[in-house]
C-alpha cells in the first residue's frame, strides 16, 4: 500500500534528537488523555467490528503485522521503550482502516500527524 509506505518513510525521516525521557513521558501522557485515547479507542472498536474473513483475510493480518513491526523497529532504534508499541498500534489501526475502507475525521488527523513527521498525541489538529 502506497500510503502506508509513505507514512513509514515519514516515520523514518522523523527527527528523534529531542526525544529525551521527559519529552517521551509527556508525549505518552498526552496519548492517555481523553481527547486522544477516547478517540483512538472509538476508532479501534469501529474498525474491529467491521473485520470479517471475507474482507480481512489471513494475508491482511500478516501484512498488518509486518507494517507494525517496521514501525516498531523504526522508533525502537531511536527511542527504546513504550513509545514504539504505541506507534506500532497506530500503524496497525491505519492499515486496518485502509483494508476495510474505513474513513473517519479523527483518523485523518492521526494520519496527518505522521505525514507531518510528528508522533500524534493530545488533541489532534489538521
Secondary structure by P-SEA (a helix, b strand, c coil): caaaaaaaaaaaacccccccaaaaaaaaaaaaccccaaaaaaaaaaaaaacccccccaaaaaaaaaaaaaaaaaaaaccccaaaaaaaaaaaaaaaaaaaccccaaaaaaaaaaaacccccccccc
